[in-house]
Amino acid sequence: MKITSDMIIGDILKTYPDVASVFFEFGMHCLGCPSARGESIENACAVHGINADELVTALNRFLEK
């Protein structure tokens, strides 16, 4: 499954728990927060000032390994 910016972070982490390290690299350290788990990547990136496309690319590259 390819990750997209409209996907919910909690759903991604349930399926691919190891990708948490990629979120941490981008400065998203609040993955355990209930609101963060219910947000899409796009919404969370907007709040944190992170480029969603860059994060999605990094997440998919991680999964390719």
N, C-alpha and C positions, 0 to 999 in steps of 0.2 A: 504494500500500500504506500502510495506517495503522500507525503504530508503537504497540506496546503494551508494558506494563511487563514482560511475561514474555519479551520478545525479547532475544536475545544481542547485546551491544554490538558485538562484532566483525562480526557479520552486518549490522547496521545500517550500520556505517561502510563496509563493502564496497559496499553498495548506494547509500548516500548519504554520501559522504565529507565533504561540506560541513557536515553537522550537527555535526561536531566542535566548531565554534565554540559551539554551544548547550551541549554538555557542559562546555566550558571556562567559560562564563558561570556555570554552577552549581557550579564549583569542582572538577570532575572533570578533573584535568590529567594523569592517568596512563593515557591511552587507549592508549599503546603497550605498556603492561605486559601480558605474556601472560595473567595472571590476570584483568585487567580486560576483555580482549577475549573471554574465555570466560564472563563473568558476564552474567546478565540485568540489565536496568535496575533491576528491583526489588531484587535482591541487592546490586548496587553502591551503590544509594541507601541501603540499610540500613547498609552499612559506613561511608558518608560522612556519614550524618545528613541526607540530602536527601529531600525529599518527592517520591516517585516519580511521583505523579499530576501534580504541577506540572511536572516535567521532561518527562514524556510529552506534556503539553499544549503546552509550549514547542517540543518537537521537531516535533510535527504542525503547529503554526502556522508554523514555519520552512519546512516542506515545502510548505505551501499557497502560499507567496509565489512 
